[in-house]
Amino acid sequence: MCVCVEWRLEPGFMNTGILDVDKHIESLWNDLDPEIKTQYGQDHVASLKDLLRKIKQNAGDPSLVTEVVTDALFRTHPKKRFDLI
């Protein structure tokens, strides 16, 4: 008999390549229509890059996700919620 238990994994931001977007932001900015650039301003791009740098600095190690998933899969009685802190 198989008993299925629902569990949740909410890792938040992990330090992966998806957060390395500085050059992509700059490229998108350079391709924008000048009128749109005027509406947003260069400060908007700088703020966005700064925010993404802060997120990346505080992002977790992605190996924690695999450790928690492995733990959940092999537990006889898995917890309903796993924290990655």
C-alpha positions in Angstrom: 0.0 0.0 0.0 1.3 3.5 -0.9 0.3 6.4 1.2 0.9 9.8 -0.5 1.7 12.7 1.7 1.6 16.2 0.4 4.6 18.4 1.3 5.8 21.8 0.3 9.1 23.2 -0.6 9.4 26.9 -0.9 13.0 27.7 -1.6 12.8 31.4 -2.4 15.7 32.9 -4.3 18.6 30.5 -5.0 22.0 31.7 -6.2 21.8 30.4 -9.8 22.6 31.8 -13.2 19.1 33.2 -13.6 20.1 36.0 -11.3 23.0 37.0 -13.5 21.0 39.5 -15.6 23.1 42.7 -15.6 24.2 42.3 -19.2 20.8 41.4 -20.3 19.2 44.4 -18.6 21.8 46.7 -20.3 21.1 45.0 -23.7 17.3 45.4 -23.3 17.8 49.0 -22.2 19.9 49.8 -25.3 17.3 48.3 -27.6 14.4 50.4 -26.1 12.8 53.3 -27.9 14.4 56.6 -26.8 10.9 57.9 -25.7 10.6 54.9 -23.3 14.1 55.5 -22.0 13.2 59.1 -21.3 10.0 58.0 -19.4 11.9 55.5 -17.2 15.3 57.2 -17.0 18.7 55.7 -16.4 18.1 55.7 -12.6 15.4 53.0 -13.1 18.0 50.7 -14.7 20.5 51.4 -12.0 17.9 50.7 -9.3 16.9 47.4 -11.0 20.5 46.3 -11.2 21.1 47.2 -7.5 18.0 45.3 -6.4 19.1 42.2 -8.4 22.6 42.4 -6.9 21.1 42.5 -3.4 18.8 39.5 -4.1 21.8 37.6 -5.5 23.9 38.4 -2.4 21.2 37.1 -0.1 20.1 34.1 -2.2 20.6 30.6 -0.9 22.8 27.8 -2.0 20.9 25.7 -4.6 22.3 22.5 -3.2 20.1 23.0 -0.1 17.1 22.4 -2.3 18.4 19.0 -3.4 19.3 18.1 0.1 15.8 18.9 1.4 14.1 17.1 -1.4 16.2 14.0 -0.9 15.5 14.2 2.9 11.7 14.5 2.1 11.7 11.6 -0.3 13.6 9.2 2.0 11.8 10.0 5.3 9.3 7.5 6.6 7.2 10.4 7.9 8.1 13.5 6.0 7.4 16.9 7.4 4.7 18.9 5.6 6.9 21.9 5.2 10.7 22.2 4.8 12.6 25.3 5.5 15.9 26.1 3.7 17.3 28.3 6.4 
